[in-house]
Each structure stands twice: as structure tokens, then as C-alpha cells.
Amino acid sequence: MEMHSYSSKCPFASLEDIKDKHVTVMGLGLNGGGEASVRFFLRHGAFVTVTDKKTESDLAQTIKRLNDDASLDKSRLTYHLGNHLIEDFKNADCVIKNPGVKFNGNEYLAAAKAVETDLSIFLRFTDCPIIAVTGSKGKSSTVSSIYYGLKTAGFKCFLGGNITVSPLTFIDEVNSDTPVIIEFSSWQLADLRGRGILKPYISIITKIVPDHQNWYGNMEDYVADKRLIYANQTKGDYSIFDYGEDEPGTGPASGGTWGDCFANESKATVFRYFDKPFELRSQENSSDKKVFGVWQDKDENGNFCGKILLPNMEKPEIILKNLAVPGEHNKANVLNAAFVMYLMGVNAERIIEICAGWQGIEHRLQFFWEWKNEAGVDFKFYNDSCATVPEAAAAAVMAFEKPVTLVTGGTDKGLSLKPLADALSSKKYTESLYLLDGTATEKLVPSLQNAGVEFNGPYKSLDELFARMKELFLKENSGVSKIVVFSPGATSFGMFKNEFDRGEQFMAGVKKWFEK
């Protein structure tokens, strides 16, 4: 796939230079990025045209928030909804692009004099230390736990990016002493190619697995965008990469692992994270150099802990234990957060205390409801709607100490469903299964049938799903508590607006159908 490279030159000489410029915001959306861009440019005196293929009815919530804001000069705001007009792109001094739109082959973007994003504008006009996180699994949990950790430790800091908070919402509140944690999707990174403005103080790439293959078509192009996160780092910065093996068939075509490739390329000081002591892999590969970073281990009592070893340390130090959030994957996410806190000067004892208090984030193995039937059987409900790849749903069912009742399925992203199918074929992880309708579900069903896995559905609506669940849950009289996990392992198109809307609707439906 041809990779588009953007200009390093900014269309605005300064923030003051924005006044009276004509800016087209391509994609208003419902998740905050487009809205934040409209607010930012109006407040800096620009004439703003909003163009979106969605209709006014589709965007009603966002439009109402803008129209109800008396601080905005709406005389400078124009909506062109339901389609795009080429003139809005040709005549603009700058177009603010939605990251979900490909540049290549797009006649509207090709007609623009300059194309920026909310993230590129933020990076051009701030000098704050950036803690940048990308990857396939665990990005949002990692950035959220970093933000929680630094804020609890006393830092004034901000969180934004792919986690649906535009950094333009807090651009006026940051300075050179304000850490900003940014979650980057591969698309958001691609929109920075050639600009030379992303220079993180700390970059992290979480576990790489196939994702967005319906967009990229292959792993090499997908990972090429991930690599941009460390492309402009220097020796005084830190890069943190996986030290483990890639899942079979998902590694670089040239051999080795993605983590090793990244480590060999980055010009920053490189550290690694691992789910076991570093020397265990080194014993298998004698060519490994001395490795520094963090790893998962057990303390003297056999309990989980996270350890750190840096070049200036005589021996490893424990920086993590006693996690409140479930799941093996969260151990890696929070350990990387603990590592960032350590690099930012927080001592190990305080890190352990802070991380033990982190309860996780919305839509990611979020415990939100408990209900008992007449027989006294307790049902605990977890919302993991942001699991949009099969590996994430597989990790969710493995996160608990006993088999779960799983709700999964949705729209296909062109990914292999084998990781999820393998997890569901074992009674070790699931005791019952409910499927939501969708193209990914259609691909999953034959594997389940071949493995003899029983399932309920697929269901075309949440109400249809809940009606069946309620019927069966009322009959449960085993006396054993149950864990119910909603982890789709797919996207949300068709039945929901996005994964956040999906999670909100699921939680609202559970509370409606399973009243206390």
C-alpha cells in the first residue's frame, strides 16, 4: 500500500495566525475529535465549515452541543452535511482530516491546500513531554493507567488521542512541564507521516497482533504506521517494546519478532517488557544482548509482582503487585504504566501503592452490575465492549479464575477468528455462549460447530439477547456465582454507532432486564 507523506510546513505561522483563516473540518462525528476541532478554530477566530457524509439527524447530539454553547461565534460556522462539496476543500486554507478517512484516492483531500489533524495541530503548537502509546492490544488500558498513576502521584497531566479525548480540548492548559499521555491508533500515526512533529519523551508499543487488515491488507503495512511512534526519538528519549514472541504467523516477514525489529530501529534508549524474567528467553537465544526494562515475576510468597532492572541498578526492584483489575493482559498494561511512573521519578513503594488502587476503565473488563435470581445465584456483569479484535475477546474469557458466560460477535474486520474460536472450544474458559449477529459471527459459527461448542443466537438485537438470557438465568439453581462478560472481539457497525455506544447500550440493557 502506498504511504502518503504530509508536509512538514504548518499552514499557520502561529496560533494568532489562525484568525480569519478558512478551515474545513472533515468529519464532525460523535466521539469528540471533530467537535473539539470546531471549537478550537472558532475560538481562535477562524471561519469554520463542517462537512460530513452523515446527516444532521445522525449528528444531532454533537450539533446541539455546539449550538447551545454561547461562547462560540456561530456566525463563522457553516454546516454542509449529508455529502462533501469539493469547493469546501479547494477554498480552505486548511482541512482538518478525520483519521478514519484514507488520503490515497480521496479526491476531496487531494484538492486541499493543506491537511492537518487535531493531533498534528496540538503537536505543532505545544512543547510538553509526550508519553505516546500505540499497539494492537492494551493501548487504552495502558494510557489510562499511566494517566491515573501520574495524576495520583501529584503530576498535572492530561490524557488524549484515540481514547476519544482530543488534545485540542486542553491545549491552553499545557506547558513544557505538563506530561501529556496520548493513545495513537495506526491511522492517527499515519496522519503524522512526514511532518516530523511527533517526538515522544517516552514511547510504548503494546502487543502487536493482526488488526485493521480490511484497511491495510497485510501486517507489514499495518506495522509500518506503528513504527512512526518512535521515528523521531533521540537518545535522550525512551522506547519501550515487547520482549516476547509474536503469535504464530503474525511476526515480520524477515523473521524475528516485532519487538526486536523496533528495538533495532529506535534511536532512543530502548527498554523491554516481558511476561517472564528476561534471562529465560536469553537462555533460548544466546545471541540476546543484555536486556533492561520490566518483567512479570513472583515474589518470595509465590504471588505476582512486577520487577524492574535498569543499567544503573545493581539488582532488580519490585515496582508492582496486588492488582485490582483482572486478567493476564492487564498485568502487562499496568506494569508498563508502573515503568513510566518510575522513569518520571516516582519511587517504587509509591508506585505499588498507586497501581493497587487502579480499578480499570470503562468498556474494558468493566464490572458494572450484580444481580441475584430467586434461587440466590449471583450474576456479575462485565462490559468489555472495546475488545474489537478476536485476541482481545479471547484474553477476556481467560481473565477470570473460572469459566464465564460470554456474549460475543459483531462485524468482521478481515481478521482471523482462530484465537477466539480456540478459547471458546475449551470448557476451561466458557460455560455458556451467546452470539450477536454480524459478519464476524458468521465466520465464527462454523468453527464452533466443528468443535461441538453449543451457543445461543445469533441475536439481531440486545433485547432479543436479554430476553433469552433472562429466561435461562432465572432457571439457574446451581448455587454457584456466575460471571457474565460482554466482549465482542469485533467492530460495531450496523447494530451500534461504535464500541462506546455498544458498551453503553449493553450496560443500560442489563440494568433494565436484570433489575435489583
C-alpha positions, 0 to 999 in steps of 0.5 A: 500500500502506498504511504502518503507523506504530509508536509512538514510546513504548518499552514499557520505561522502561529496560533494568532495566525489562525484568525480569519483563516478558512478551515474545513473540518472533515468529519464532525462525528460523535466521539469528540475529535471533530467537535473539539476541532470546531471549537478550537478554530472558532475560538481562535477566530477562524471561519469554520465549515463542517462537512460530513457524509452523515446527516444532521439527524445522525449528528444531532447530539454533537450539533446541539452541543455546539449550538447551545454553547454561547461562547462560540461565534456561530456566525463563522460556522457553516454546516454542509452535511449529508455529502462533501462539496469539493469547493469546501476543500479547494477554498480552505486554507486548511482541512482538518482530516478525520483519521478514519478517512484514507488520503490515497484516492480521496479526491476531496483531500487531494484538492486541499491546500493543506491537511492537518489533524487535531493531533498534528495541530496540538503537536505543532503548537505545544512543547510538553513531554509526550508519553505516546502509546500505540499497539494492537492490544492494551493501548487504552488500558495502558494510557489510562493507567499511566494517566491515573498513576501520574495524576495520583502521584501529584503530576498535572497531566492530561490524557488524549488521542484515540481514547476519544479525548482530543488534545485540542480540548486542553491545549491552553492548559499545557506547558513544557512541564505538563506530561501529556499521555496520548493513545495513537491508533495506526491511522492517527500515526499515519496522519503524522507521516512526514511532518516530523512533529511527533517526538515522544519523551517516552514511547510504548508499543503494546502487543502487536497482533493482526488488526485493521487488515480490511484497511491495510491488507497485510501486517507489514503495512499495518506495522509500518504506521506503528513504527512512526511512534518512535521515528523521531526519538533521540537518545535522550528519549525512551522506547519501550517494546515487547520482549516476547514472541509474536503469535504464530504467523503474525511476526515480520516477514524477515523473521524475528519478532516485532519487538526486536525489529523496533528495538533495532530501529529506535534511536532512543534508549530502548527498554523491554517488557516481558511476561517472564524474567528476561534471562529465560528467553536469553537462555533460548537465544544466546545471541540476546544482548543484555536486556533492561526494562520490566518483567512479570515475576513472583515474589518470595510468597509465590504471588505476582509482582512486577520487577524492574532492572535498569543499567544503573541498578545493581539488582532488580526492584519490585515496582508492582503487585496486588492488582485490582483489575483482572486478567493476564493482559492487564498485568502487562498494561499496568506494569508498563504504566508502573515503568513510566511512573518510575522513569518520571521519578516516582519511587517504587513503594509509591508506585505499588501503592498507586497501581493497587488502587487502579480499578480499570476503565470503562468498556474494558473488563468493566464490572458494572452490575450484580444481580441475584435470581430467586434461587440466590445465584449471583450474576456479575456483569462485565462490559468489555465492549472495546475488545474489537479484535478476536485476541482481545475477546479471547484474553477476556474469557481467560481473565477470570479464575473460572469459566464465564458466560460470554456474549460475543460477535459483531462485524468482521474486520478481515481478521482471523477468528482462530484465537477466539474460536480456540478459547471458546472450544475449551470448557476451561474458559466458557460455560455458556455462549451467546452470539450477536449477529454480524459478519464476524459471527458468521465466520465464527459459527462454523468453527464452533460447530466443528468443535461441538461448542453449543451457543445461543443466537445469533441475536439481531438485537440486545433485547432479543439477547436479554430476553433469552438470557433472562429466561435461562438465568432465572432457571439457574439453581446451581448455587454457584456465582456466575460471571457474565462478560460482554466482549465482542472481539469485533467492530460495531457497525450496523447494530451500534454507532461504535464500541462506546455506544455498544458498551453503553447500550449493553450496560443500560440493557442489563440494568433494565432486564436484570433489575435489583 
